[in-house]
């Protein structure tokens, strides 16, 4: 069932978490890997930042990316951008 809650254990950075949600194990594993990859990149680029500041920067970057994608989707699905193939 899609509404069934799952418990997923994830190591995020240097801490362990148990995450509860509806997503598949595969999705949670992909998110965990992406988060850790991006956190590693931030740590290499800004090693003097605290772990908390690195995490905040990661959150900021993630929300920024999400908003850009949302804007692109809204632009693509706007009524003005719908092209008719049949009956032009």
PDB file with SEQRES, HELIX, SHEET and CRYST1 records, atoms N, CA, C and O in Angstrom:
SEQRES   1 A   88  UNK UNK UNK UNK UNK UNK UNK UNK UNK UNK UNK UNK UNK          
SEQRES   2 A   88  UNK UNK UNK UNK UNK UNK UNK UNK UNK UNK UNK UNK UNK          
SEQRES   3 A   88  UNK UNK UNK UNK UNK UNK UNK UNK UNK UNK UNK UNK UNK          
SEQRES   4 A   88  UNK UNK UNK UNK UNK UNK UNK UNK UNK UNK UNK UNK UNK          
SEQRES   5 A   88  UNK UNK UNK UNK UNK UNK UNK UNK UNK UNK UNK UNK UNK          
SEQRES   6 A   88  UNK UNK UNK UNK UNK UNK UNK UNK UNK UNK UNK UNK UNK          
SEQRES   7 A   88  UNK UNK UNK UNK UNK UNK UNK UNK UNK UNK                      
HELIX    1 AA1 UNK A   25  UNK A   45  1                                  21    
HELIX    2 AA2 UNK A   51  UNK A   77  1                                  27    
HELIX    3 AA3 UNK A   79  UNK A   81  5                                   3    
SHEET    1 AA1 2 UNK A   6  UNK A  12  0                                        
SHEET    2 AA1 2 UNK A  15  UNK A  21 -1                                        
CRYST1    1.000    1.000    1.000  90.00  90.00  90.00 P 1           1          
ATOM      1  N   UNK A   1       0.820  -1.190   0.000  1.00  0.00           N  
ATOM      2  CA  UNK A   1       0.000   0.000   0.000  1.00  0.00           C  
ATOM      3  C   UNK A   1       0.862   1.251   0.000  1.00  0.00           C  
ATOM      4  O   UNK A   1       1.895   1.301   0.666  1.00  0.00           O  
ATOM      5  N   UNK A   2       0.445   2.234  -0.729  1.00  0.00           N  
ATOM      6  CA  UNK A   2       1.215   3.474  -0.827  1.00  0.00           C  
ATOM      7  C   UNK A   2       1.153   4.290   0.464  1.00  0.00           C  
ATOM      8  O   UNK A   2       2.059   5.075   0.742  1.00  0.00           O  
ATOM      9  N   UNK A   3       0.079   4.109   1.263  1.00  0.00           N  
ATOM     10  CA  UNK A   3      -0.070   4.892   2.491  1.00  0.00           C  
ATOM     11  C   UNK A   3       0.610   4.239   3.689  1.00  0.00           C  
ATOM     12  O   UNK A   3       0.572   4.783   4.793  1.00  0.00           O  
ATOM     13  N   UNK A   4       1.221   3.100   3.488  1.00  0.00           N  
ATOM     14  CA  UNK A   4       1.863   2.388   4.585  1.00  0.00           C  
ATOM     15  C   UNK A   4       3.165   3.083   4.981  1.00  0.00           C  
ATOM     16  O   UNK A   4       4.014   3.366   4.135  1.00  0.00           O  
ATOM     17  N   UNK A   5       3.307   3.351   6.265  1.00  0.00           N  
ATOM     18  CA  UNK A   5       4.519   4.012   6.766  1.00  0.00           C  
ATOM     19  C   UNK A   5       5.644   2.996   6.859  1.00  0.00           C  
ATOM     20  O   UNK A   5       5.439   1.856   7.277  1.00  0.00           O  
ATOM     21  N   UNK A   6       6.826   3.421   6.467  1.00  0.00           N  
ATOM     22  CA  UNK A   6       8.019   2.581   6.545  1.00  0.00           C  
ATOM     23  C   UNK A   6       9.050   3.282   7.413  1.00  0.00           C  
ATOM     24  O   UNK A   6       9.123   4.511   7.448  1.00  0.00           O  
ATOM     25  N   UNK A   7       9.837   2.492   8.104  1.00  0.00           N  
ATOM     26  CA  UNK A   7      10.946   3.019   8.886  1.00  0.00           C  
ATOM     27  C   UNK A   7      12.221   2.723   8.105  1.00  0.00           C  
ATOM     28  O   UNK A   7      12.457   1.592   7.681  1.00  0.00           O  
ATOM     29  N   UNK A   8      13.031   3.749   7.925  1.00  0.00           N  
ATOM     30  CA  UNK A   8      14.275   3.607   7.155  1.00  0.00           C  
ATOM     31  C   UNK A   8      15.414   4.173   7.986  1.00  0.00           C  
ATOM     32  O   UNK A   8      15.354   5.310   8.452  1.00  0.00           O  
ATOM     33  N   UNK A   9      16.448   3.369   8.165  1.00  0.00           N  
ATOM     34  CA  UNK A   9      17.626   3.842   8.886  1.00  0.00           C  
ATOM     35  C   UNK A   9      18.625   4.403   7.890  1.00  0.00           C  
ATOM     36  O   UNK A   9      18.997   3.748   6.916  1.00  0.00           O  
ATOM     37  N   UNK A  10      19.048   5.625   8.155  1.00  0.00           N  
ATOM     38  CA  UNK A  10      19.956   6.314   7.234  1.00  0.00           C  
ATOM     39  C   UNK A  10      21.103   6.930   8.013  1.00  0.00           C  
ATOM     40  O   UNK A  10      20.925   7.446   9.115  1.00  0.00           O  
ATOM     41  N   UNK A  11      22.272   6.864   7.423  1.00  0.00           N  
ATOM     42  CA  UNK A  11      23.426   7.590   7.959  1.00  0.00           C  
ATOM     43  C   UNK A  11      23.567   8.837   7.102  1.00  0.00           C  
ATOM     44  O   UNK A  11      23.908   8.761   5.921  1.00  0.00           O  
ATOM     45  N   UNK A  12      23.299   9.989   7.714  1.00  0.00           N  
ATOM     46  CA  UNK A  12      23.370  11.272   7.022  1.00  0.00           C  
ATOM     47  C   UNK A  12      24.546  12.035   7.603  1.00  0.00           C  
ATOM     48  O   UNK A  12      24.531  12.431   8.768  1.00  0.00           O  
ATOM     49  N   UNK A  13      25.567  12.238   6.777  1.00  0.00           N  
ATOM     50  CA  UNK A  13      26.796  12.820   7.293  1.00  0.00           C  
ATOM     51  C   UNK A  13      27.399  11.856   8.290  1.00  0.00           C  
ATOM     52  O   UNK A  13      27.671  10.701   7.964  1.00  0.00           O  
ATOM     53  N   UNK A  14      27.606  12.325   9.487  1.00  0.00           N  
ATOM     54  CA  UNK A  14      28.206  11.452  10.510  1.00  0.00           C  
ATOM     55  C   UNK A  14      27.199  11.057  11.586  1.00  0.00           C  
ATOM     56  O   UNK A  14      27.588  10.674  12.689  1.00  0.00           O  
ATOM     57  N   UNK A  15      25.908  11.149  11.271  1.00  0.00           N  
ATOM     58  CA  UNK A  15      24.870  10.831  12.255  1.00  0.00           C  
ATOM     59  C   UNK A  15      23.885   9.811  11.703  1.00  0.00           C  
ATOM     60  O   UNK A  15      23.622   9.765  10.501  1.00  0.00           O  
ATOM     61  N   UNK A  16      23.351   9.001  12.597  1.00  0.00           N  
ATOM     62  CA  UNK A  16      22.351   7.997  12.223  1.00  0.00           C  
ATOM     63  C   UNK A  16      20.952   8.520  12.529  1.00  0.00           C  
ATOM     64  O   UNK A  16      20.717   9.143  13.565  1.00  0.00           O  
ATOM     65  N   UNK A  17      20.026   8.254  11.602  1.00  0.00           N  
ATOM     66  CA  UNK A  17      18.647   8.682  11.745  1.00  0.00           C  
ATOM     67  C   UNK A  17      17.723   7.533  11.376  1.00  0.00           C  
ATOM     68  O   UNK A  17      18.066   6.688  10.549  1.00  0.00           O  
ATOM     69  N   UNK A  18      16.558   7.509  11.989  1.00  0.00           N  
ATOM     70  CA  UNK A  18      15.473   6.642  11.550  1.00  0.00           C  
ATOM     71  C   UNK A  18      14.414   7.560  10.964  1.00  0.00           C  
ATOM     72  O   UNK A  18      13.884   8.436  11.647  1.00  0.00           O  
ATOM     73  N   UNK A  19      14.116   7.347   9.693  1.00  0.00           N  
ATOM     74  CA  UNK A  19      13.176   8.193   8.964  1.00  0.00           C  
ATOM     75  C   UNK A  19      11.901   7.388   8.735  1.00  0.00           C  
ATOM     76  O   UNK A  19      11.960   6.236   8.305  1.00  0.00           O  
ATOM     77  N   UNK A  20      10.768   7.983   9.018  1.00  0.00           N  
ATOM     78  CA  UNK A  20       9.480   7.333   8.828  1.00  0.00           C  
ATOM     79  C   UNK A  20       8.758   8.045   7.697  1.00  0.00           C  
ATOM     80  O   UNK A  20       8.611   9.267   7.714  1.00  0.00           O  
ATOM     81  N   UNK A  21       8.309   7.273   6.710  1.00  0.00           N  
ATOM     82  CA  UNK A  21       7.612   7.881   5.590  1.00  0.00           C  
ATOM     83  C   UNK A  21       6.969   6.845   4.699  1.00  0.00           C  
ATOM     84  O   UNK A  21       7.064   5.643   4.944  1.00  0.00           O  
ATOM     85  N   UNK A  22       6.309   7.332   3.656  1.00  0.00           N  
ATOM     86  CA  UNK A  22       5.595   6.462   2.716  1.00  0.00           C  
ATOM     87  C   UNK A  22       6.453   6.026   1.537  1.00  0.00           C  
ATOM     88  O   UNK A  22       6.046   5.147   0.777  1.00  0.00           O  
ATOM     89  N   UNK A  23       7.611   6.609   1.371  1.00  0.00           N  
ATOM     90  CA  UNK A  23       8.444   6.335   0.203  1.00  0.00           C  
ATOM     91  C   UNK A  23       9.033   4.935   0.255  1.00  0.00           C  
ATOM     92  O   UNK A  23       9.165   4.336   1.322  1.00  0.00           O  
ATOM     93  N   UNK A  24       9.384   4.431  -0.917  1.00  0.00           N  
ATOM     94  CA  UNK A  24       9.992   3.099  -1.000  1.00  0.00           C  
ATOM     95  C   UNK A  24      11.401   3.125  -0.423  1.00  0.00           C  
ATOM     96  O   UNK A  24      12.011   4.184  -0.285  1.00  0.00           O  
ATOM     97  N   UNK A  25      11.899   1.956  -0.093  1.00  0.00           N  
ATOM     98  CA  UNK A  25      13.267   1.828   0.401  1.00  0.00           C  
ATOM     99  C   UNK A  25      14.245   2.325  -0.658  1.00  0.00           C  
ATOM    100  O   UNK A  25      15.247   2.960  -0.331  1.00  0.00           O  
ATOM    101  N   UNK A  26      13.958   2.038  -1.916  1.00  0.00           N  
ATOM    102  CA  UNK A  26      14.827   2.473  -3.008  1.00  0.00           C  
ATOM    103  C   UNK A  26      14.895   3.998  -3.077  1.00  0.00           C  
ATOM    104  O   UNK A  26      15.962   4.574  -3.290  1.00  0.00           O  
ATOM    105  N   UNK A  27      13.743   4.641  -2.894  1.00  0.00           N  
ATOM    106  CA  UNK A  27      13.710   6.102  -2.920  1.00  0.00           C  
ATOM    107  C   UNK A  27      14.512   6.668  -1.752  1.00  0.00           C  
ATOM    108  O   UNK A  27      15.317   7.582  -1.931  1.00  0.00           O  
ATOM    109  N   UNK A  28      14.293   6.127  -0.565  1.00  0.00           N  
ATOM    110  CA  UNK A  28      15.002   6.618   0.623  1.00  0.00           C  
ATOM    111  C   UNK A  28      16.510   6.418   0.468  1.00  0.00           C  
ATOM    112  O   UNK A  28      17.291   7.280   0.870  1.00  0.00           O  
ATOM    113  N   UNK A  29      16.922   5.298  -0.105  1.00  0.00           N  
ATOM    114  CA  UNK A  29      18.345   5.047  -0.328  1.00  0.00           C  
ATOM    115  C   UNK A  29      18.918   6.048  -1.330  1.00  0.00           C  
ATOM    116  O   UNK A  29      20.035   6.534  -1.152  1.00  0.00           O  
ATOM    117  N   UNK A  30      18.159   6.356  -2.379  1.00  0.00           N  
ATOM    118  CA  UNK A  30      18.615   7.329  -3.380  1.00  0.00           C  
ATOM    119  C   UNK A  30      18.742   8.718  -2.767  1.00  0.00           C  
ATOM    120  O   UNK A  30      19.698   9.437  -3.057  1.00  0.00           O  
ATOM    121  N   UNK A  31      17.788   9.103  -1.921  1.00  0.00           N  
ATOM    122  CA  UNK A  31      17.842  10.408  -1.262  1.00  0.00           C  
ATOM    123  C   UNK A  31      19.037  10.458  -0.317  1.00  0.00           C  
ATOM    124  O   UNK A  31      19.757  11.455  -0.273  1.00  0.00           O  
ATOM    125  N   UNK A  32      19.246   9.384   0.435  1.00  0.00           N  
ATOM    126  CA  UNK A  32      20.375   9.324   1.360  1.00  0.00           C  
ATOM    127  C   UNK A  32      21.694   9.477   0.615  1.00  0.00           C  
ATOM    128  O   UNK A  32      22.569  10.229   1.044  1.00  0.00           O  
ATOM    129  N   UNK A  33      21.838   8.765  -0.501  1.00  0.00           N  
ATOM    130  CA  UNK A  33      23.077   8.848  -1.283  1.00  0.00           C  
ATOM    131  C   UNK A  33      23.274  10.258  -1.834  1.00  0.00           C  
ATOM    132  O   UNK A  33      24.370  10.811  -1.750  1.00  0.00           O  
ATOM    133  N   UNK A  34      22.217  10.838  -2.396  1.00  0.00           N  
ATOM    134  CA  UNK A  34      22.310  12.189  -2.959  1.00  0.00           C  
ATOM    135  C   UNK A  34      22.687  13.203  -1.884  1.00  0.00           C  
ATOM    136  O   UNK A  34      23.546  14.057  -2.104  1.00  0.00           O  
ATOM    137  N   UNK A  35      22.041  13.109  -0.716  1.00  0.00           N  
ATOM    138  CA  UNK A  35      22.336  14.031   0.374  1.00  0.00           C  
ATOM    139  C   UNK A  35      23.798  13.900   0.801  1.00  0.00           C  
ATOM    140  O   UNK A  35      24.490  14.907   0.951  1.00  0.00           O  
ATOM    141  N   UNK A  36      24.267  12.682   0.996  1.00  0.00           N  
ATOM    142  CA  UNK A  36      25.648  12.490   1.433  1.00  0.00           C  
ATOM    143  C   UNK A  36      26.652  12.933   0.372  1.00  0.00           C  
ATOM    144  O   UNK A  36      27.699  13.486   0.708  1.00  0.00           O  
ATOM    145  N   UNK A  37      26.349  12.697  -0.895  1.00  0.00           N  
ATOM    146  CA  UNK A  37      27.234  13.159  -1.974  1.00  0.00           C  
ATOM    147  C   UNK A  37      27.332  14.683  -1.969  1.00  0.00           C  
ATOM    148  O   UNK A  37      28.424  15.240  -2.086  1.00  0.00           O  
ATOM    149  N   UNK A  38      26.194  15.352  -1.835  1.00  0.00           N  
ATOM    150  CA  UNK A  38      26.196  16.816  -1.849  1.00  0.00           C  
ATOM    151  C   UNK A  38      26.847  17.384  -0.587  1.00  0.00           C  
ATOM    152  O   UNK A  38      27.546  18.395  -0.646  1.00  0.00           O  
ATOM    153  N   UNK A  39      26.615  16.732   0.548  1.00  0.00           N  
ATOM    154  CA  UNK A  39      27.253  17.168   1.788  1.00  0.00           C  
ATOM    155  C   UNK A  39      28.772  17.014   1.687  1.00  0.00           C  
ATOM    156  O   UNK A  39      29.515  17.887   2.134  1.00  0.00           O  
ATOM    157  N   UNK A  40      29.234  15.908   1.103  1.00  0.00           N  
ATOM    158  CA  UNK A  40      30.682  15.712   0.896  1.00  0.00           C  
ATOM    159  C   UNK A  40      31.258  16.821   0.016  1.00  0.00           C  
ATOM    160  O   UNK A  40      32.352  17.321   0.281  1.00  0.00           O  
ATOM    161  N   UNK A  41      30.522  17.205  -1.031  1.00  0.00           N  
ATOM    162  CA  UNK A  41      30.991  18.268  -1.929  1.00  0.00           C  
ATOM    163  C   UNK A  41      31.102  19.593  -1.176  1.00  0.00           C  
ATOM    164  O   UNK A  41      32.090  20.312  -1.328  1.00  0.00           O  
ATOM    165  N   UNK A  42      30.099  19.917  -0.369  1.00  0.00           N  
ATOM    166  CA  UNK A  42      30.133  21.159   0.405  1.00  0.00           C  
ATOM    167  C   UNK A  42      31.287  21.127   1.398  1.00  0.00           C  
ATOM    168  O   UNK A  42      31.961  22.140   1.588  1.00  0.00           O  
ATOM    169  N   UNK A  43      31.527  19.989   2.031  1.00  0.00           N  
ATOM    170  CA  UNK A  43      32.621  19.868   2.998  1.00  0.00           C  
ATOM    171  C   UNK A  43      33.972  20.093   2.328  1.00  0.00           C  
ATOM    172  O   UNK A  43      34.875  20.673   2.930  1.00  0.00           O  
ATOM    173  N   UNK A  44      34.113  19.636   1.086  1.00  0.00           N  
ATOM    174  CA  UNK A  44      35.370  19.836   0.358  1.00  0.00           C  
ATOM    175  C   UNK A  44      35.540  21.297  -0.055  1.00  0.00           C  
ATOM    176  O   UNK A  44      36.650  21.829  -0.023  1.00  0.00           O  
ATOM    177  N   UNK A  45      34.435  21.949  -0.445  1.00  0.00           N  
ATOM    178  CA  UNK A  45      34.505  23.334  -0.896  1.00  0.00           C  
ATOM    179  C   UNK A  45      34.589  24.330   0.251  1.00  0.00           C  
ATOM    180  O   UNK A  45      35.158  25.411   0.099  1.00  0.00           O  
ATOM    181  N   UNK A  46      34.020  23.967   1.403  1.00  0.00           N  
ATOM    182  CA  UNK A  46      33.980  24.889   2.544  1.00  0.00           C  
ATOM    183  C   UNK A  46      34.279  24.134   3.837  1.00  0.00           C  
ATOM    184  O   UNK A  46      33.413  24.023   4.705  1.00  0.00           O  
ATOM    185  N   UNK A  47      35.500  23.614   3.970  1.00  0.00           N  
ATOM    186  CA  UNK A  47      35.819  22.778   5.135  1.00  0.00           C  
ATOM    187  C   UNK A  47      35.821  23.531   6.464  1.00  0.00           C  
ATOM    188  O   UNK A  47      35.718  22.912   7.523  1.00  0.00           O  
ATOM    189  N   UNK A  48      35.935  24.835   6.420  1.00  0.00           N  
ATOM    190  CA  UNK A  48      35.975  25.607   7.675  1.00  0.00           C  
ATOM    191  C   UNK A  48      34.591  25.898   8.236  1.00  0.00           C  
ATOM    192  O   UNK A  48      34.466  26.319   9.386  1.00  0.00           O  
ATOM    193  N   UNK A  49      33.553  25.681   7.440  1.00  0.00           N  
ATOM    194  CA  UNK A  49      32.195  25.869   7.952  1.00  0.00           C  
ATOM    195  C   UNK A  49      31.878  24.769   8.964  1.00  0.00           C  
ATOM    196  O   UNK A  49      32.359  23.642   8.841  1.00  0.00           O  
ATOM    197  N   UNK A  50      31.075  25.103   9.949  1.00  0.00           N  
ATOM    198  CA  UNK A  50      30.634  24.086  10.909  1.00  0.00           C  
ATOM    199  C   UNK A  50      29.732  23.080  10.193  1.00  0.00           C  
ATOM    200  O   UNK A  50      29.217  23.359   9.111  1.00  0.00           O  
ATOM    201  N   UNK A  51      29.547  21.914  10.805  1.00  0.00           N  
ATOM    202  CA  UNK A  51      28.671  20.904  10.214  1.00  0.00           C  
ATOM    203  C   UNK A  51      27.244  21.465  10.085  1.00  0.00           C  
ATOM    204  O   UNK A  51      26.542  21.188   9.112  1.00  0.00           O  
ATOM    205  N   UNK A  52      26.834  22.251  11.079  1.00  0.00           N  
ATOM    206  CA  UNK A  52      25.498  22.842  11.036  1.00  0.00           C  
ATOM    207  C   UNK A  52      25.386  23.815   9.862  1.00  0.00           C  
ATOM    208  O   UNK A  52      24.382  23.805   9.151  1.00  0.00           O  
ATOM    209  N   UNK A  53      26.392  24.645   9.652  1.00  0.00           N  
ATOM    210  CA  UNK A  53      26.360  25.588   8.535  1.00  0.00           C  
ATOM    211  C   UNK A  53      26.410  24.862   7.195  1.00  0.00           C  
ATOM    212  O   UNK A  53      25.760  25.280   6.237  1.00  0.00           O  
ATOM    213  N   UNK A  54      27.178  23.778   7.124  1.00  0.00           N  
ATOM    214  CA  UNK A  54      27.222  22.983   5.895  1.00  0.00           C  
ATOM    215  C   UNK A  54      25.846  22.384   5.603  1.00  0.00           C  
ATOM    216  O   UNK A  54      25.405  22.364   4.454  1.00  0.00           O  
ATOM    217  N   UNK A  55      25.171  21.898   6.643  1.00  0.00           N  
ATOM    218  CA  UNK A  55      23.836  21.327   6.472  1.00  0.00           C  
ATOM    219  C   UNK A  55      22.837  22.401   6.038  1.00  0.00           C  
ATOM    220  O   UNK A  55      21.979  22.145   5.194  1.00  0.00           O  
ATOM    221  N   UNK A  56      22.945  23.603   6.614  1.00  0.00           N  
ATOM    222  CA  UNK A  56      22.056  24.700   6.216  1.00  0.00           C  
ATOM    223  C   UNK A  56      22.298  25.105   4.765  1.00  0.00           C  
ATOM    224  O   UNK A  56      21.349  25.388   4.035  1.00  0.00           O  
ATOM    225  N   UNK A  57      23.543  25.135   4.349  1.00  0.00           N  
ATOM    226  CA  UNK A  57      23.857  25.454   2.959  1.00  0.00           C  
ATOM    227  C   UNK A  57      23.290  24.390   2.021  1.00  0.00           C  
ATOM    228  O   UNK A  57      22.773  24.713   0.952  1.00  0.00           O  
ATOM    229  N   UNK A  58      23.388  23.128   2.419  1.00  0.00           N  
ATOM    230  CA  UNK A  58      22.807  22.044   1.628  1.00  0.00           C  
ATOM    231  C   UNK A  58      21.290  22.205   1.523  1.00  0.00           C  
ATOM    232  O   UNK A  58      20.722  22.035   0.444  1.00  0.00           O  
ATOM    233  N   UNK A  59      20.642  22.529   2.624  1.00  0.00           N  
ATOM    234  CA  UNK A  59      19.192  22.746   2.608  1.00  0.00           C  
ATOM    235  C   UNK A  59      18.828  23.915   1.705  1.00  0.00           C  
ATOM    236  O   UNK A  59      17.877  23.827   0.928  1.00  0.00           O  
ATOM    237  N   UNK A  60      19.575  25.004   1.801  1.00  0.00           N  
ATOM    238  CA  UNK A  60      19.328  26.173   0.950  1.00  0.00           C  
ATOM    239  C   UNK A  60      19.459  25.799  -0.525  1.00  0.00           C  
ATOM    240  O   UNK A  60      18.600  26.144  -1.336  1.00  0.00           O  
ATOM    241  N   UNK A  61      20.537  25.094  -0.869  1.00  0.00           N  
ATOM    242  CA  UNK A  61      20.760  24.689  -2.261  1.00  0.00           C  
ATOM    243  C   UNK A  61      19.639  23.773  -2.755  1.00  0.00           C  
ATOM    244  O   UNK A  61      19.182  23.899  -3.891  1.00  0.00           O  
ATOM    245  N   UNK A  62      19.204  22.856  -1.900  1.00  0.00           N  
ATOM    246  CA  UNK A  62      18.148  21.915  -2.289  1.00  0.00           C  
ATOM    247  C   UNK A  62      16.830  22.625  -2.543  1.00  0.00           C  
ATOM    248  O   UNK A  62      16.143  22.328  -3.521  1.00  0.00           O  
ATOM    249  N   UNK A  63      16.472  23.556  -1.674  1.00  0.00           N  
ATOM    250  CA  UNK A  63      15.221  24.294  -1.862  1.00  0.00           C  
ATOM    251  C   UNK A  63      15.316  25.197  -3.088  1.00  0.00           C  
ATOM    252  O   UNK A  63      14.339  25.356  -3.820  1.00  0.00           O  
ATOM    253  N   UNK A  64      16.476  25.782  -3.311  1.00  0.00           N  
ATOM    254  CA  UNK A  64      16.677  26.600  -4.510  1.00  0.00           C  
ATOM    255  C   UNK A  64      16.466  25.761  -5.765  1.00  0.00           C  
ATOM    256  O   UNK A  64      15.772  26.189  -6.687  1.00  0.00           O  
ATOM    257  N   UNK A  65      17.059  24.567  -5.807  1.00  0.00           N  
ATOM    258  CA  UNK A  65      16.882  23.668  -6.956  1.00  0.00           C  
ATOM    259  C   UNK A  65      15.419  23.279  -7.126  1.00  0.00           C  
ATOM    260  O   UNK A  65      14.912  23.237  -8.247  1.00  0.00           O  
ATOM    261  N   UNK A  66      14.740  22.995  -6.017  1.00  0.00           N  
ATOM    262  CA  UNK A  66      13.332  22.616  -6.070  1.00  0.00           C  
ATOM    263  C   UNK A  66      12.486  23.739  -6.651  1.00  0.00           C  
ATOM    264  O   UNK A  66      11.614  23.488  -7.482  1.00  0.00           O  
ATOM    265  N   UNK A  67      12.732  24.972  -6.225  1.00  0.00           N  
ATOM    266  CA  UNK A  67      11.965  26.107  -6.743  1.00  0.00           C  
ATOM    267  C   UNK A  67      12.228  26.340  -8.230  1.00  0.00           C  
ATOM    268  O   UNK A  67      11.307  26.682  -8.971  1.00  0.00           O  
ATOM    269  N   UNK A  68      13.476  26.159  -8.676  1.00  0.00           N  
ATOM    270  CA  UNK A  68      13.785  26.306 -10.102  1.00  0.00           C  
ATOM    271  C   UNK A  68      13.024  25.273 -10.927  1.00  0.00           C  
ATOM    272  O   UNK A  68      12.455  25.594 -11.970  1.00  0.00           O  
ATOM    273  N   UNK A  69      13.021  24.029 -10.447  1.00  0.00           N  
ATOM    274  CA  UNK A  69      12.310  22.963 -11.163  1.00  0.00           C  
ATOM    275  C   UNK A  69      10.811  23.232 -11.176  1.00  0.00           C  
ATOM    276  O   UNK A  69      10.149  23.019 -12.191  1.00  0.00           O  
ATOM    277  N   UNK A  70      10.278  23.698 -10.057  1.00  0.00           N  
ATOM    278  CA  UNK A  70       8.855  24.030  -9.968  1.00  0.00           C  
ATOM    279  C   UNK A  70       8.503  25.140 -10.957  1.00  0.00           C  
ATOM    280  O   UNK A  70       7.472  25.066 -11.626  1.00  0.00           O  
ATOM    281  N   UNK A  71       9.348  26.170 -11.056  1.00  0.00           N  
ATOM    282  CA  UNK A  71       9.116  27.254 -12.014  1.00  0.00           C  
ATOM    283  C   UNK A  71       9.139  26.734 -13.446  1.00  0.00           C  
ATOM    284  O   UNK A  71       8.303  27.118 -14.265  1.00  0.00           O  
ATOM    285  N   UNK A  72      10.103  25.858 -13.749  1.00  0.00           N  
ATOM    286  CA  UNK A  72      10.197  25.287 -15.097  1.00  0.00           C  
ATOM    287  C   UNK A  72       8.957  24.463 -15.423  1.00  0.00           C  
ATOM    288  O   UNK A  72       8.427  24.546 -16.530  1.00  0.00           O  
ATOM    289  N   UNK A  73       8.498  23.674 -14.465  1.00  0.00           N  
ATOM    290  CA  UNK A  73       7.306  22.860 -14.681  1.00  0.00           C  
ATOM    291  C   UNK A  73       6.086  23.731 -14.905  1.00  0.00           C  
ATOM    292  O   UNK A  73       5.283  23.454 -15.797  1.00  0.00           O  
ATOM    293  N   UNK A  74       5.935  24.783 -14.108  1.00  0.00           N  
ATOM    294  CA  UNK A  74       4.802  25.690 -14.280  1.00  0.00           C  
ATOM    295  C   UNK A  74       4.856  26.375 -15.640  1.00  0.00           C  
ATOM    296  O   UNK A  74       3.824  26.582 -16.280  1.00  0.00           O  
ATOM    297  N   UNK A  75       6.053  26.722 -16.075  1.00  0.00           N  
ATOM    298  CA  UNK A  75       6.195  27.370 -17.387  1.00  0.00           C  
ATOM    299  C   UNK A  75       5.821  26.403 -18.510  1.00  0.00           C  
ATOM    300  O   UNK A  75       5.159  26.782 -19.476  1.00  0.00           O  
ATOM    301  N   UNK A  76       6.258  25.143 -18.369  1.00  0.00           N  
ATOM    302  CA  UNK A  76       5.965  24.146 -19.396  1.00  0.00           C  
ATOM    303  C   UNK A  76       4.487  23.779 -19.450  1.00  0.00           C  
ATOM    304  O   UNK A  76       3.973  23.434 -20.515  1.00  0.00           O  
ATOM    305  N   UNK A  77       3.806  23.849 -18.323  1.00  0.00           N  
ATOM    306  CA  UNK A  77       2.399  23.450 -18.284  1.00  0.00           C  
ATOM    307  C   UNK A  77       1.436  24.628 -18.357  1.00  0.00           C  
ATOM    308  O   UNK A  77       0.222  24.442 -18.264  1.00  0.00           O  
ATOM    309  N   UNK A  78       1.960  25.831 -18.522  1.00  0.00           N  
ATOM    310  CA  UNK A  78       1.104  27.014 -18.637  1.00  0.00           C  
ATOM    311  C   UNK A  78       0.265  26.906 -19.907  1.00  0.00           C  
ATOM    312  O   UNK A  78       0.754  26.415 -20.925  1.00  0.00           O  
ATOM    313  N   UNK A  79      -0.989  27.357 -19.867  1.00  0.00           N  
ATOM    314  CA  UNK A  79      -1.868  27.259 -21.043  1.00  0.00           C  
ATOM    315  C   UNK A  79      -1.282  27.925 -22.286  1.00  0.00           C  
ATOM    316  O   UNK A  79      -1.542  27.469 -23.400  1.00  0.00           O  
ATOM    317  N   UNK A  80      -0.509  28.977 -22.127  1.00  0.00           N  
ATOM    318  CA  UNK A  80       0.078  29.670 -23.277  1.00  0.00           C  
ATOM    319  C   UNK A  80       1.123  28.821 -23.993  1.00  0.00           C  
ATOM    320  O   UNK A  80       1.414  29.066 -25.164  1.00  0.00           O  
ATOM    321  N   UNK A  81       1.689  27.831 -23.313  1.00  0.00           N  
ATOM    322  CA  UNK A  81       2.750  27.024 -23.896  1.00  0.00           C  
ATOM    323  C   UNK A  81       2.261  25.684 -24.435  1.00  0.00           C  
ATOM    324  O   UNK A  81       3.073  24.862 -24.860  1.00  0.00           O  
ATOM    325  N   UNK A  82       0.973  25.453 -24.426  1.00  0.00           N  
ATOM    326  CA  UNK A  82       0.436  24.199 -24.928  1.00  0.00           C  
ATOM    327  C   UNK A  82       0.348  24.298 -26.454  1.00  0.00           C  
ATOM    328  O   UNK A  82      -0.282  25.205 -26.997  1.00  0.00           O  
ATOM    329  N   UNK A  83       0.981  23.363 -27.116  1.00  0.00           N  
ATOM    330  CA  UNK A  83       0.966  23.318 -28.565  1.00  0.00           C  
ATOM    331  C   UNK A  83       0.072  22.173 -29.016  1.00  0.00           C  
ATOM    332  O   UNK A  83       0.218  21.042 -28.553  1.00  0.00           O  
ATOM    333  N   UNK A  84      -0.850  22.471 -29.916  1.00  0.00           N  
ATOM    334  CA  UNK A  84      -1.728  21.447 -30.457  1.00  0.00           C  
ATOM    335  C   UNK A  84      -1.072  20.806 -31.661  1.00  0.00           C  
ATOM    336  O   UNK A  84      -0.555  21.503 -32.534  1.00  0.00           O  
ATOM    337  N   UNK A  85      -1.089  19.479 -31.714  1.00  0.00           N  
ATOM    338  CA  UNK A  85      -0.547  18.783 -32.868  1.00  0.00           C  
ATOM    339  C   UNK A  85      -1.647  18.556 -33.891  1.00  0.00           C  
ATOM    340  O   UNK A  85      -1.457  18.829 -35.076  1.00  0.00           O  
ATOM    341  N   UNK A  86      -2.789  18.063 -33.447  1.00  0.00           N  
ATOM    342  CA  UNK A  86      -3.929  17.859 -34.343  1.00  0.00           C  
ATOM    343  C   UNK A  86      -4.818  19.095 -34.304  1.00  0.00           C  
ATOM    344  O   UNK A  86      -5.081  19.632 -33.228  1.00  0.00           O  
ATOM    345  N   UNK A  87      -5.259  19.527 -35.400  1.00  0.00           N  
ATOM    346  CA  UNK A  87      -6.187  20.648 -35.474  1.00  0.00           C  
ATOM    347  C   UNK A  87      -5.563  21.984 -35.174  1.00  0.00           C  
ATOM    348  O   UNK A  87      -6.206  22.850 -34.581  1.00  0.00           O  
ATOM    349  N   UNK A  88      -4.316  22.170 -35.575  1.00  0.00           N  
ATOM    350  CA  UNK A  88      -3.634  23.450 -35.349  1.00  0.00           C  
ATOM    351  C   UNK A  88      -4.398  24.494 -36.020  1.00  0.00           C  
ATOM    352  O   UNK A  88      -4.019  25.664 -35.972  1.00  0.00           O  
TER     353      UNK A  88                                                      
END                                                                             
